[in-house]
């Protein structure tokens, strides 16, 4: 078990990639702290915290409680994210701000809240959820693309700042993943998405979780500042 007794915080843990990551980390022996605005939906198999990542006070309280209980934090997975899509000429300020607040500012809040602890430990891993949209852009996703581009910037910067302290920072950039976030997309559009992928299908959340588990483990001990694309080859 590659994460045995590691204290691992996962945001956006109630469903999709977050839930799959919690499950995989637990299978790898981790002590999982699942955070979500709807903590009641996080599996009772894990420690659960009701946290809105845009609320810095709530984030700090969660981190303080984890430290009180366990005395350390080994891994943070910044997974929480939302979409509010619209073309540039139609996007409202509310749509733009909401996505930036969760997908970018929330990542900053959580990483900053754990960074000093990891520095003092001389060890730790921060994993950030980017997206292929954060590398290549996407029609109708000005806000999402900006946030996910920003997350890559965070990752590159923090890997330089924290690497000398023993803390690794990496990002994962999934392609199209079969999660509830796609539930409102028409079947015709979903088929078009699948057709763009050489493997001919959407990713399963478990396939993204397995990459997080690898990056969180000592098997990835020399990977720092990387952005790992997990897209089935859609950008080839």
RODRENVO-723298 format. One line per 3 residues: number of its first residue (from 1); for each residue x, y, z of N, C-alpha, C, O, CB. Coordinates in steps of 0.001 Angstrom, whole numbers. Glycine has a CB too. Layout:
<pts>
NUM) X Y Z X Y Z X Y Z X Y Z X Y Z; ... .
</pts>
This chain:
<pts>
1) 848 -1193 0 0 0 0 883 1242 0 1623 1494 951 -959 6 1227; 793 2013 -1080 1748 3089 -1315 1525 4321 -440 2421 5153 -300 1694 3490 -2747; 339 4441 147 31 5630 950 -281 5253 2399 -1040 5954 3069 -1156 6395 338 .
4) 283 4180 2874 -61 3679 4202 148 4739 5271 1239 5288 5426 763 2445 4530; -933 5015 6011 -949 5959 7138 -666 7413 6753 -432 8248 7627 57 5527 8155; -687 7721 5461 -532 9114 5037 -1846 9865 5295 -2930 9340 5042 -128 9197 3523 .
7) -1734 11089 5796 -2905 11930 6028 -3171 12718 4757 -2388 13592 4386 -2697 12883 7253; -4285 12406 4088 -4555 12943 2758 -5883 13702 2734 -6934 13132 3027 -4570 11812 1719; -5830 14976 2387 -7015 15811 2251 -7421 15855 784 -6594 16117 -89 -6759 17241 2799 .
10) -8701 15597 517 -9230 15659 -851 -10424 16606 -846 -11382 16386 -104 -9640 14229 -1381; -10382 17656 -1662 -11521 18560 -1774 -12433 18110 -2915 -12007 17398 -3825 -11043 20015 -1999; -13681 18536 -2850 -14645 18088 -3846 -14831 16591 -3793 -14868 15918 -4823 -14209 18506 -5232 .
13) -14951 16065 -2559 -14867 14621 -2333 -16195 13881 -2459 -16227 12658 -2326 -14305 14369 -982; -17287 14594 -2711 -18599 13959 -2658 -18922 13108 -3879 -19698 12157 -3781 -19648 15001 -2499; -18343 13434 -5017 -18715 12716 -6235 -17584 12771 -7251 -16568 13434 -7038 -20001 13302 -6839 .
16) -17776 12069 -8348 -16857 12140 -9478 -15427 11778 -9145 -15173 10806 -8433 -16885 13496 -10048; -14492 12560 -9658 -13067 12284 -9475 -12696 12350 -7999 -11875 11559 -7536 -12213 13280 -10284; -13289 13280 -7251 -12977 13398 -5829 -13339 12152 -5056 -12543 11663 -4254 -13691 14580 -5238 .
19) -14541 11626 -5292 -14966 10406 -4605 -14086 9221 -5002 -13715 8403 -4160 -16441 10100 -4919; -13757 9136 -6293 -12893 8052 -6760 -11502 8156 -6161 -10878 7140 -5854 -12804 8059 -8281; -11009 9384 -5993 -9684 9589 -5409 -9675 9189 -3942 -8729 8550 -3481 -9249 11051 -5559 .
22) -10714 9555 -3206 -10813 9130 -1805 -10765 7606 -1705 -10043 7053 -876 -12114 9666 -1163; -11529 6945 -2546 -11588 5484 -2515 -10228 4875 -2829 -9783 3956 -2142 -12635 4969 -3506; -9569 5383 -3863 -8272 4830 -4252 -7229 5080 -3170 -6437 4191 -2855 -7807 5437 -5583 .
25) -7223 6272 -2602 -6263 6576 -1541 -6480 5657 -339 -5517 5173 256 -6381 8052 -1112; -7732 5420 16 -8026 4528 1141 -7534 3113 844 -6995 2441 1724 -9542 4514 1442; -7719 2665 -392 -7225 1343 -786 -5707 1258 -707 -5139 185 -502 -7686 1009 -2199 .
28) -5057 2416 -874 -3597 2468 -792 -3122 2679 645 -1928 2858 886 -3058 3583 -1686; -4060 2657 1603 -3693 2709 3015 -3732 4074 3655 -3340 4221 4813 -2359 2169 3178; -4203 5096 2922 -4216 6455 3457 -5329 6651 4476 -6336 5944 4471 -4369 7460 2330 .
31) -5122 7623 5347 -6186 8159 6193 -6763 9334 5427 -6103 10362 5273 -5659 8587 7638; -7994 9189 4944 -8578 10133 3997 -9469 11141 4713 -10330 10775 5514 -9378 9388 2924; -9248 12407 4411 -10087 13496 4896 -10841 14049 3686 -10253 14737 2852 -9231 14622 5617 .
34) -12126 13753 3588 -12929 14175 2454 -13645 15479 2745 -14406 15573 3708 -13932 13101 2086; -13402 16494 1910 -13984 17825 2110 -14932 18160 963 -14626 17921 -205 -12874 18901 2223; -16086 18717 1318 -17047 19103 302 -18058 20056 920 -18265 20050 2133 -17749 17863 -304 .
37) -18690 20877 83 -19768 21735 580 -20964 20898 1025 -21799 21350 1809 -20199 22742 -501; -21032 19685 518 -22092 18750 914 -21422 17534 1551 -21418 16438 990 -22990 18329 -321; -20863 17754 2723 -20081 16701 3383 -20916 15462 3666 -20379 14359 3777 -19490 17223 4682 .
40) -22245 15642 3783 -23099 14482 4059 -23103 13484 2916 -23493 12331 3101 -24516 14931 4339; -22666 13918 1721 -22605 13024 569 -21261 12306 441 -21114 11393 -371 -22881 13802 -690; -20293 12720 1242 -18995 12040 1258 -19152 10721 2016 -19847 10664 3031 -17884 12942 1917 .
43) -18518 9681 1531 -18639 8366 2156 -18278 8409 3638 -17312 9060 4038 -17750 7360 1435; -19069 7708 4441 -18804 7627 5873 -17535 6831 6182 -17110 6753 7334 -19988 7000 6584; -16946 6254 5167 -15695 5505 5369 -14522 6441 5648 -13466 5992 6095 -15387 4639 4138 .
46) -14696 7735 5390 -13612 8695 5548 -13975 9746 6597 -15139 9883 6975 -13289 9368 4204; -12981 10474 7055 -13264 11655 7855 -13892 12694 6935 -13418 12918 5821 -11968 12207 8546; -14957 13323 7407 -15701 14236 6546 -15708 15646 7131 -15897 15840 8332 -17139 13736 6348 .
49) -15497 16622 6251 -15532 18020 6669 -16379 18821 5690 -16215 18711 4475 -14101 18606 6761; -17277 19620 6228 -18124 20485 5417 -17332 21761 5116 -17211 22639 5970 -19485 20811 6149; -16796 21855 3904 -15902 22959 3557 -16259 23520 2191 -16363 22788 1207 -14436 22499 3575 .
52) -16445 24840 2150 -16529 25584 893 -15137 26173 671 -14686 27003 1461 -17664 26718 932; -14454 25756 -391 -13061 26171 -581 -12922 27668 -849 -11814 28200 -793 -12446 25396 -1725; -14035 28360 -1140 -13965 29805 -1318 -13985 30545 20 -13763 31754 71 -15117 30280 -2189 .
55) -14251 29819 1087 -14342 30390 2433 -13045 30101 3179 -12855 28998 3692 -15570 29815 3210; -12154 31085 3242 -10837 30846 3833 -10925 30462 5311 -10139 29641 5783 -9967 32082 3676; -11860 31041 6034 -12007 30690 7444 -12357 29210 7593 -11807 28525 8455 -13087 31566 8109 .
58) -13267 28717 6759 -13655 27308 6812 -12481 26401 6452 -12292 25350 7065 -14833 27043 5869; -11697 26809 5459 -10525 26025 5060 -9517 25960 6204 -9002 24890 6526 -9866 26631 3798; -9241 27101 6811 -8282 27145 7921 -8760 26308 9106 -7960 25631 9752 -8049 28593 8366 .
61) -10049 26354 9388 -10601 25562 10495 -10452 24065 10225 -10120 23296 11126 -12084 25913 10720; -10701 23658 8980 -10546 22252 8613 -9110 21801 8787 -8854 20744 9365 -10994 22019 7175; -8169 22596 8292 -6753 22241 8395 -6330 22167 9858 -5599 21256 10246 -5880 23262 7636 .
64) -6781 23110 10665 -6443 23097 12092 -6981 21851 12776 -6320 21278 13642 -6992 24345 12781; -8183 21432 12386 -8773 20236 12992 -8012 18973 12574 -7787 18081 13392 -10257 20115 12598; -7622 18902 11311 -6837 17746 10855 -5511 17680 11607 -5085 16605 12028 -6585 17821 9326 .
67) -4869 18816 11772 -3607 18848 12512 -3812 18484 13980 -2974 17811 14580 -2964 20231 12401; -4918 18928 14551 -5199 18585 15953 -5352 17083 16125 -4880 16509 17105 -6469 19299 16440; -6019 16450 15160 -6285 15017 15264 -5069 14166 14897 -4825 13126 15508 -7451 14646 14376 .
70) -4309 14615 13894 -3278 13740 13326 -1852 14282 13446 -891 13520 13338 -3581 13493 11887; -1710 15583 13667 -383 16152 13862 410 16398 12598 1533 16897 12663 387 15275 14728; -151 16057 11448 565 16275 10194 -420 16229 9025 -1550 15763 9169 1685 15217 10008 .
73) 20 16714 7879 -727 16606 6622 271 16214 5555 1245 16927 5313 -1470 17953 6252; 33 15084 4917 986 14561 3937 633 14895 2499 1518 15127 1676 1089 13083 4081; -660 14919 2195 -1088 15120 806 -2325 16008 784 -3236 15842 1595 -1378 13757 106 .
76) -2349 16946 -147 -3544 17735 -460 -3869 17537 -1924 -3019 17747 -2790 -3339 19250 -132; -5108 17130 -2205 -5591 17061 -3588 -6624 18166 -3774 -7734 18095 -3246 -6205 15643 -3920; -6245 19177 -4525 -7130 20314 -4819 -8037 19944 -5977 -7771 20303 -7124 -6311 21602 -5151 .
79) -9106 19227 -5675 -9971 18690 -6718 -11256 19490 -6930 -11831 19436 -8018 -10319 17278 -6391; -11717 20223 -5931 -13007 20904 -6028 -13071 21807 -7253 -12132 22551 -7537 -13269 21720 -4768; -14180 21736 -7972 -14318 22568 -9154 -15754 22605 -9652 -16545 21704 -9372 -13404 22072 -10250 .
82) -16081 23658 -10394 -17405 23815 -10984 -17262 24324 -12409 -16191 24778 -12814 -18280 24777 -10143; -18343 24245 -13160 -18405 24866 -14484 -19650 25732 -14572 -20700 25398 -14023 -18405 23792 -15607; -19514 26850 -15273 -20651 27714 -15622 -20333 28277 -17003 -19826 29390 -17139 -20887 28879 -14542 .
85) -20643 27485 -18017 -20184 27764 -19370 -21049 28804 -20092 -22263 28879 -19902 -20158 26486 -20167; -20382 29591 -20916 -21056 30527 -21817 -19998 31119 -22739 -18827 31225 -22374 -21819 31657 -21019; -20425 31501 -23937 -19504 32200 -24832 -19143 33563 -24242 -19896 34120 -23443 -20128 32365 -26245 .
88) -17999 34091 -24637 -17514 35362 -24102 -18592 36446 -24127 -18780 37157 -23140 -16299 35826 -24889; -19298 36573 -25250 -20263 37672 -25392 -21509 37457 -24542 -22299 38385 -24363 -20665 37831 -26852; -21697 36249 -24015 -22887 35948 -23208 -22574 35729 -21738 -23486 35722 -20912 -23576 34728 -23751 .
91) -21298 35549 -21392 -20947 35198 -20018 -21207 36368 -19075 -20823 37505 -19348 -19478 34767 -19933; -21868 36064 -17962 -22127 37095 -16961 -20951 37198 -16000 -20142 36277 -15894 -23427 36794 -16190; -20864 38305 -15314 -19833 38460 -14296 -20012 37447 -13184 -19036 36969 -12606 -19852 39871 -13727 .
94) -21258 37120 -12884 -21517 36119 -11846 -20979 34751 -12252 -20399 34043 -11429 -23019 36026 -11558; -21169 34377 -13514 -20626 33108 -14007 -19104 33112 -13956 -18484 32135 -13536 -21103 32838 -15441; -18519 34204 -14381 -17062 34292 -14381 -16520 34220 -12962 -15619 33431 -12676 -16600 35587 -15059 .
97) -17061 35031 -12083 -16554 35101 -10714 -16725 33779 -9965 -15840 33376 -9210 -17257 36213 -9957; -17850 33109 -10168 -18115 31864 -9442 -17071 30802 -9762 -16581 30117 -8863 -19511 31338 -9777; -16729 30663 -11044 -15755 29643 -11451 -14345 30029 -10991 -13591 29172 -10530 -15781 29451 -12987 .
100) -13992 31289 -11111 -12674 31729 -10647 -12555 31527 -9138 -11507 31099 -8653 -12432 33215 -11012; -13611 31828 -8399 -13571 31697 -6938 -13331 30265 -6503 -12517 30027 -5611 -14865 32203 -6329; -14016 29304 -7106 -13865 27900 -6712 -12610 27287 -7311 -11795 26702 -6597 -15089 27093 -7137 .
103) -12456 27420 -8618 -11435 26663 -9339 -10035 27246 -9245 -9054 26542 -9486 -11815 26562 -10765; -9931 28521 -8897 -8617 29160 -8796 -8354 29651 -7374 -7389 29231 -6735 -8514 30331 -9786; -9209 30536 -6885 -9011 31063 -5541 -9091 29942 -4501 -8345 29961 -3522 -10053 32150 -5236 .
106) -9982 28969 -4697 -10100 27855 -3762 -8834 27020 -3692 -8456 26547 -2620 -11261 26978 -4149; -8181 26840 -4824 -6907 26110 -4856 -5850 26869 -4058 -5083 26273 -3302 -6429 25897 -6318; -5820 28183 -4235 -4882 29016 -3478 -5137 28902 -1976 -4204 28707 -1197 -4990 30485 -3922 .
109) -6407 29024 -1573 -6738 28948 -151 -6222 27651 468 -5545 27671 1496 -8254 29059 48; -6542 26538 -159 -6207 25236 430 -4701 25000 449 -4159 24501 1435 -6897 24112 -342; -4027 25359 -642 -2581 25156 -688 -1870 26029 340 -969 25566 1039 -2046 25453 -2089 .
112) -2276 27288 429 -1629 28171 1396 -1884 27703 2828 -1023 27851 3695 -2124 29609 1216; -3065 27142 3073 -3415 26696 4416 -2568 25522 4898 -2341 25377 6100 -4867 26315 4459; -2093 24672 3963 -1294 23506 4365 201 23707 4156 1002 22931 4678 -1744 22288 3598 .
115) 591 24727 3406 1990 24848 2973 2965 24952 4141 3998 24282 4139 2149 26058 2080; 2654 25781 5138 3598 25967 6232 3804 24669 7007 4919 24357 7424 3112 27070 7171; 2731 23921 7194 2846 22628 7869 3763 21691 7101 4623 21039 7692 1468 21988 8041 .
118) 3586 21620 5790 4425 20732 4976 5880 21191 4990 6790 20362 5006 3904 20677 3529; 6106 22500 4984 7472 23022 5063 8119 22600 6372 9269 22159 6392 7481 24559 4934; 7379 22736 7462 7922 22362 8768 8184 20864 8870 9119 20438 9549 6971 22791 9871 .
121) 7364 20069 8200 7579 18625 8172 8788 18251 7323 9431 17226 7547 6339 17921 7645; 9084 19112 6333 10120 18795 5363 9660 17800 4330 10469 17172 3648 11329 18270 6056; 8334 17657 4217 7780 16690 3269 6305 16986 3049 5624 17502 3936 7975 15236 3775 .
124) 5827 16659 1871 4418 16831 1557 4202 16835 57 5141 17004 -722 3883 18119 2171; 2948 16645 -338 2589 16630 -1757 1318 17456 -1942 331 17249 -1236 2389 15164 -2280; 1344 18382 -2882 158 19134 -3278 -146 18787 -4725 707 18932 -5601 363 20678 -3095 .
127) -1362 18330 -4969 -1785 17943 -6309 -2965 18805 -6720 -3971 18878 -6014 -2153 16436 -6369; -2836 19452 -7855 -3839 20408 -8326 -4572 19885 -9553 -3966 19310 -10457 -3185 21750 -8645; -5881 20092 -9573 -6694 19676 -10713 -6701 20780 -11764 -7332 21821 -11582 -8139 19336 -10268 .
130) -5995 20541 -12859 -6106 21409 -14023 -7019 20693 -15020 -7943 19990 -14611 -4687 21734 -14652; -6780 20859 -16290 -7615 20267 -17329 -6930 20468 -18664 -6099 21365 -18806 -9041 20887 -17336; -7267 19645 -19643 -6757 19925 -20986 -7262 21275 -21473 -6639 21906 -22327 -7171 18813 -21968 .
133) -8396 21718 -20927 -8913 23046 -21265 -7955 24134 -20766 -7874 25217 -21346 -10325 23249 -20657; -7244 23835 -19701 -6255 24760 -19174 -4965 24788 -19980 -4090 25611 -19713 -5946 24408 -17759; -4836 23915 -20949 -3666 23895 -21827 -4031 24420 -23219 -3272 25168 -23835 -3089 22465 -21928 .
136) -5213 24010 -23698 -5571 24296 -25084 -6765 25232 -25234 -7072 25663 -26345 -5860 23019 -25793; -7450 25556 -24121 -8666 26358 -24212 -9836 25528 -24718 -9661 24386 -25145 -8445 27559 -25127; -11040 26116 -24666 -12219 25403 -25159 -13349 26388 -25391 -13544 27325 -24617 -12656 24299 -24167 .
139) -14077 26168 -26445 -15217 27024 -26803 -16194 27091 -25620 -16574 26066 -25054 -15939 26483 -28088; -16589 28307 -25263 -17609 28489 -24240 -17117 28362 -22814 -17924 28302 -21887 -18681 27520 -24453; -15796 28319 -22620 -15278 28108 -21273 -14200 29133 -20907 -13143 28770 -20391 -14718 26699 -21149 .
142) -14469 30392 -21171 -13531 31451 -20816 -13134 31384 -19350 -11948 31433 -19023 -14133 32809 -21125; -14116 31271 -18469 -13848 31262 -17024 -13097 30008 -16597 -12129 30081 -15841 -15156 31370 -16242; -13549 28860 -17086 -12934 27576 -16719 -11504 27491 -17245 -10599 27060 -16530 -13770 26399 -17265 .
145) -11305 27900 -18492 -9962 27860 -19075 -9016 28777 -18321 -7872 28408 -18053 -10004 28253 -20554; -9487 29974 -17976 -8648 30910 -17237 -8230 30324 -15895 -7068 30425 -15501 -9382 32235 -17028; -9180 29712 -15195 -8874 29122 -13893 -7886 27969 -14029 -6942 27859 -13247 -10154 28637 -13214 .
148) -8103 27116 -15017 -7240 25941 -15155 -5856 26301 -15705 -4874 25637 -15372 -7903 24912 -16065; -5764 27332 -16534 -4462 27889 -16896 -3768 28410 -15643 -2574 28185 -15442 -4614 29022 -17949; -4527 29105 -14807 -3980 29650 -13568 -3465 28592 -12633 -2439 28779 -11980 -5010 30458 -12868 .
151) -4167 27478 -12561 -3735 26366 -11709 -2379 25831 -12165 -1546 25455 -11342 -4783 25236 -11723; -2166 25801 -13464 -850 25383 -13975 219 26375 -13532 1322 25980 -13155 -868 25268 -15527; -112 27666 -13578 823 28672 -13097 1136 28493 -11622 2293 28598 -11214 269 30056 -13340 .
154) 105 28222 -10815 322 27905 -9403 1310 26754 -9264 2281 26831 -8512 -1009 27551 -8713; 1038 25697 -10002 1824 24464 -9879 3291 24710 -10194 4173 24269 -9457 1268 23382 -10805; 3549 25416 -11293 4931 25691 -11679 5634 26556 -10634 6792 26317 -10293 4974 26379 -13047 .
157) 4923 27560 -10133 5509 28484 -9155 5755 27798 -7820 6840 27912 -7249 4600 29696 -8955; 4747 27084 -7319 4889 26441 -6007 5921 25327 -6028 6578 25070 -5019 3551 25887 -5546; 6072 24661 -7176 7088 23606 -7242 8485 24200 -7063 9370 23557 -6499 6997 22845 -8585 .
160) 8678 25428 -7546 9967 26114 -7350 10121 26595 -5916 11199 26481 -5333 10097 27302 -8313; 9052 27131 -5347 9124 27673 -3995 9228 26588 -2932 9993 26717 -1975 7920 28529 -3724; 8457 25524 -3104 8335 24501 -2066 9236 23296 -2282 9541 22573 -1333 6922 24042 -1981 .
163) 9668 23071 -3523 10537 21931 -3807 11763 21879 -2913 12083 20814 -2386 10969 21966 -5240; 12467 23001 -2721 13651 22976 -1851 13326 22639 -393 14221 22309 384 14350 24314 -1908; 12045 22724 -25 11618 22404 1343 11144 20966 1481 10700 20546 2550 10511 23343 1775 .
166) 11243 20209 380 10820 18810 422 9380 18574 32 8857 17472 203 11036 18273 1773; 8724 19617 -499 7309 19517 -866 7177 19495 -2383 7630 20417 -3061 6493 20693 -265; 6562 18453 -2910 6352 18334 -4353 4977 18873 -4731 3999 18664 -4013 6496 16866 -4806 .
169) 4911 19570 -5869 3648 20116 -6357 3499 19746 -7832 4358 20061 -8656 3585 21669 -6157; 2399 19076 -8143 2127 18671 -9520 663 18898 -9861 -171 19084 -8976 2501 17197 -9735; 363 18881 -11148 -1018 19041 -11607 -1399 17882 -12518 -557 17305 -13207 -1201 20389 -12343 .
172) -2675 17559 -12505 -3236 16580 -13425 -4219 17309 -14340 -5045 18098 -13880 -3937 15402 -12653; -4120 17037 -15625 -4972 17695 -16621 -5820 16650 -17335 -5432 16150 -18391 -4117 18495 -17645; -6984 16316 -16762 -7850 15325 -17417 -8459 15872 -18695 -8578 17083 -18885 -8959 14878 -16471 .
175) -8841 14949 -19564 -9666 15298 -20712 -11126 15171 -20313 -11525 15646 -19250 -9343 14397 -21937; -11927 14531 -21163 -13343 14354 -20864 -13516 13155 -19927 -13077 12046 -20233 -14167 14159 -22173; -14159 13394 -18784 -14326 12352 -17764 -15816 12135 -17516 -16588 13091 -17442 -13595 12738 -16435 .
178) -16202 10896 -17391 -17607 10535 -17174 -17975 10777 -15708 -17905 9868 -14882 -17867 9046 -17568; -18367 12008 -15402 -18748 12397 -14044 -20085 13127 -14100 -20556 13470 -15185 -17652 13294 -13382; -20707 13371 -12934 -21998 14081 -12918 -21957 15461 -13539 -22999 16008 -13898 -22485 14206 -11518 .
181) -20759 16037 -13674 -20647 17374 -14266 -21103 17368 -15730 -21413 18419 -16291 -19194 17882 -14166; -21142 16165 -16351 -21572 16039 -17746 -23043 15663 -17875 -23528 15438 -18984 -20725 15007 -18455; -23754 15592 -16762 -25116 15055 -16769 -26101 15870 -17600 -27114 15340 -18058 -25621 14965 -15368 .
184) -25811 17152 -17797 -26737 18003 -18556 -26391 18089 -20036 -27078 18766 -20801 -26754 19392 -17968; -25328 17402 -20439 -24887 17488 -21836 -25676 16494 -22692 -25771 15321 -22332 -23360 17213 -21951; -26242 16938 -23814 -27007 16040 -24688 -26155 14874 -25199 -24940 15001 -25350 -27577 16822 -25874 .
187) -26798 13754 -25459 -26097 12550 -25898 -25328 12795 -27198 -24230 12266 -27378 -27090 11401 -26085; -25895 13588 -28096 -25219 13884 -29360 -23889 14592 -29107 -22893 14311 -29773 -26120 14749 -30264; -23879 15504 -28149 -22649 16225 -27813 -21652 15287 -27141 -20453 15351 -27410 -22956 17428 -26895 .
190) -22151 14418 -26268 -21277 13437 -25615 -20607 12533 -26640 -19423 12217 -26522 -22073 12593 -24612; -21376 12120 -27649 -20803 11265 -28682 -19723 12000 -29450 -18700 11413 -29805 -21887 10776 -29636; -19944 13284 -29710 -18924 14092 -30387 -17658 14168 -29543 -16549 14109 -30074 -19456 15510 -30677 .
193) -17823 14299 -28234 -16669 14334 -27336 -15895 13023 -27411 -14666 13025 -27479 -17117 14607 -25889; -16611 11918 -27400 -15954 10607 -27488 -15220 10448 -28814 -14142 9858 -28874 -16983 9478 -27323; -15815 10981 -29867 -15210 10846 -31195 -13871 11586 -31299 -13058 11269 -32168 -16171 11368 -32259 .
196) -13636 12564 -30425 -12378 13308 -30439 -11238 12556 -29755 -10076 12954 -29843 -12570 14647 -29772; -11585 11472 -29078 -10597 10735 -28285 -10173 9477 -29038 -11033 8660 -29367 -11169 10368 -26885; -8887 9285 -29324 -8447 8083 -30022 -8891 6779 -29355 -9126 5782 -30037 -6961 8096 -30134 .
199) -9006 6784 -28024 -9472 5580 -27331 -10979 5381 -27468 -11499 4326 -27104 -9099 5649 -25859; -11687 6387 -27989 -13099 6240 -28328 -14071 6269 -27165 -15206 5811 -27300 -13282 4991 -29043; -13649 6798 -26024 -14545 6827 -24861 -14107 7928 -23903 -13022 8496 -24027 -14560 5452 -24135 .
202) -14991 8211 -22941 -14637 9129 -21869 -13801 8389 -20831 -13845 7163 -20734 -15904 9742 -21222; -13045 9153 -20066 -12289 8549 -18964 -13235 8170 -17829 -14276 8800 -17644 -11192 9518 -18453; -12878 7161 -17085 -13564 6839 -15838 -12900 7622 -14707 -11684 7809 -14735 -13532 5299 -15552 .
205) -13652 8081 -13725 -13036 8810 -12609 -11892 8040 -11956 -10912 8633 -11505 -14083 9131 -11565; -12025 6722 -11911 -10993 5890 -11291 -9660 5989 -12026 -8600 5807 -11427 -11449 4441 -11247; -9716 6277 -13323 -8479 6392 -14099 -7725 7675 -13753 -6496 7709 -13815 -8786 6354 -15600 .
208) -8454 8723 -13392 -7799 9947 -12934 -7283 9743 -11510 -6184 10181 -11169 -8776 11158 -12997; -8080 9081 -10693 -7687 8823 -9304 -6393 8025 -9228 -5580 8241 -8329 -8797 8080 -8567; -6200 7111 -10158 -4992 6289 -10124 -3749 7131 -10385 -2674 6828 -9867 -5085 5159 -11152 .
211) -3888 8182 -11182 -2765 9080 -11438 -2464 9902 -10190 -1302 10092 -9831 -3065 10008 -12638; -3507 10385 -9534 -3303 11089 -8267 -2598 10190 -7246 -1696 10639 -6539 -4652 11575 -7702; -3009 8931 -7173 -2400 8009 -6204 -921 7817 -6494 -102 7780 -5576 -3119 6651 -6223 .
214) -581 7694 -7767 831 7566 -8139 1612 8821 -7754 2672 8729 -7135 966 7301 -9649; 1091 9988 -8118 1801 11236 -7851 1923 11511 -6352 2880 12150 -5916 1090 12396 -8535; 963 11035 -5564 1007 11232 -4115 2028 10330 -3439 2455 10602 -2317 -359 10985 -3518 .
217) 2417 9267 -4112 3260 8242 -3503 4739 8502 -3729 5125 9357 -4526 2896 6882 -4047; 5554 7748 -3012 7004 7857 -3174 7475 7332 -4527 8619 7568 -4916 7708 7106 -2062; 6602 6621 -5247 6960 6181 -6596 7183 7382 -7521 7858 7270 -8544 5861 5265 -7170 .
220) 6609 8533 -7149 6753 9756 -7954 7681 10751 -7271 7526 11960 -7439 5380 10405 -8203; 8637 10254 -6508 9456 11115 -5647 10308 12141 -6397 10777 13105 -5792 10352 10264 -4815; 10515 11951 -7704 11321 12922 -8464 10471 13680 -9486 11002 14310 -10401 12482 12208 -9181 .
223) 9154 13614 -9324 8258 14364 -10209 7790 15604 -9459 7132 15505 -8423 7035 13485 -10675; 8135 16774 -9992 7809 18038 -9344 7611 19097 -10414 8433 19233 -11321 8918 18462 -8340; 6517 19850 -10309 6238 20899 -11288 5689 20378 -12599 5686 21097 -13598 7475 21675 -11555 .
226) 5223 19143 -12612 4721 18536 -13847 3223 18750 -14019 2489 18913 -13045 5030 17048 -13863; 2782 18747 -15273 1364 18743 -15597 1113 17461 -16402 1523 17355 -17557 935 20050 -16404; 450 16515 -15792 246 15198 -16406 -1100 15201 -17124 -2148 15281 -16483 306 14052 -15333 .
229) -1073 15114 -18443 -2302 15066 -19221 -2844 13643 -19231 -2121 12699 -19548 -2062 15569 -20662; -4124 13494 -18882 -4780 12189 -18854 -6043 12326 -19709 -7137 12569 -19199 -5117 11722 -17364; -5860 12162 -21010 -6933 12540 -21939 -7250 11482 -22986 -8042 11736 -23894 -6569 13810 -22632 .
232) -6647 10300 -22880 -6904 9294 -23889 -6336 9642 -25254 -6679 9016 -26257 -8362 9071 -24005; -5470 10640 -25287 -4843 11043 -26548 -5626 12070 -27341 -5335 12291 -28516 -4631 9852 -27394; -6636 12715 -26712 -7505 13610 -27478 -6783 14818 -28061 -7275 15435 -29006 -8624 14084 -26611 .
235) -5615 15163 -27505 -4913 16343 -27994 -3743 15995 -28912 -2969 16869 -29300 -4418 17161 -26829; -3620 14724 -29252 -2531 14296 -30148 -2773 14861 -31544 -1977 14623 -32453 -2426 12735 -30202 .
</pts>
